[in-house]
């Protein structure tokens, strides 16, 4: 089994879903090609996952999740 065959479903906050949809549409307009929302999310993870640290996650939890 290839790594690309593995997948998992994650819940995304509603506010991020709207931003992802908007980005996807922006990219479609820019490139004139279909850009799937999943590709936007995967590109974001691909670009930033290595640089994130525990402090970033705890800051997100405090500022975003606990604000609800």
SULNOR-V252127 format. One record per run of one state. SS is the DSSP state (@ for helix, = for strand, . for the rest). FROM is the first residue (numbers start at 1). TO is the last residue. If there is no record, write none. Layout:
# SULNOR-V252127
ss=SS from=FROM to=TO
ss=SS from=FROM to=TO
This chain:
# SULNOR-V252127
ss=. from=1 to=2
ss=@ from=3 to=5
ss=. from=6 to=13
ss=@ from=14 to=31
ss=. from=32 to=36
ss=@ from=37 to=51
ss=. from=52 to=53
ss=@ from=54 to=65
ss=. from=66 to=68
